[in-house]
Every structure is written in structure tokens, then in C-alpha cells.
Amino acid sequence: MTNDLKQKEIQLKKELAKVKAQNSADSRTLKKNRDFSVGGLPPDTSHKATRTSNDVPDVILPPSKRRGKKENIPF
């Protein structure tokens, strides 16, 4: 009787190991995400103009910095 229980226990352990291996192989495969909904943007994404010295009365501001036209030199 004890041999039958030991054999049954060994058989169940083998089946459990087989099922675990199969489940881990299935979960390892990559799944494509096809959800292209916009989730992180605020609801108001309208363009807001930057303020210049003309917008605020009685204020004199230096001109805004503009990037110079340089050659494409990496250093």
C-alpha cells in the first residue's frame, strides 16, 4: 500500500512539474500591446504663446536668446 502511495505521489509531482514548465514557457512569450489610447496627456493641450516684452507694460526685457546657425561640429 505504501508503494502505491509513493508511486502516486511521484506521478503527481512529475505532472505538477510538467504543468509548471508549460505555464512558465507560455508566460515567457511576448504579447503585443495594441492599446494606442492616449492616457498620460492632460485634456488641455492647446498651444500657448510665449510672453514677450510687448505683452507686459512698463517692462524692458533683453531679447530672447536664439540659437546661432553653426556648422554641424560635434565638439
SULZI-V848623 format. One record per backbone hydrogen bond with DSSP energy under -0.5 kcal/mol. CO is the residue of the C=O (numbers start at 1). NH is the residue of the N-H. If there is no record, write none. Layout:
co: [CO & CO]
nh: [NH & NH]
This chain:
co: [1 & 2 & 3 & 4 & 5 & 6 & 7 & 8 & 9 & 10 & 11 & 12 & 13 & 14 & 15 & 16 & 17 & 18 & 19 & 20 & 21 & 22 & 23 & 24 & 25 & 26 & 32 & 34 & 37 & 43 & 47 & 52 & 52 & 55 & 56 & 59 & 68 & 71 & 72]
nh: [5 & 6 & 7 & 8 & 9 & 10 & 11 & 12 & 13 & 14 & 15 & 16 & 17 & 18 & 19 & 20 & 21 & 22 & 23 & 24 & 25 & 26 & 27 & 28 & 29 & 29 & 34 & 36 & 39 & 45 & 49 & 55 & 56 & 57 & 59 & 61 & 70 & 73 & 74]
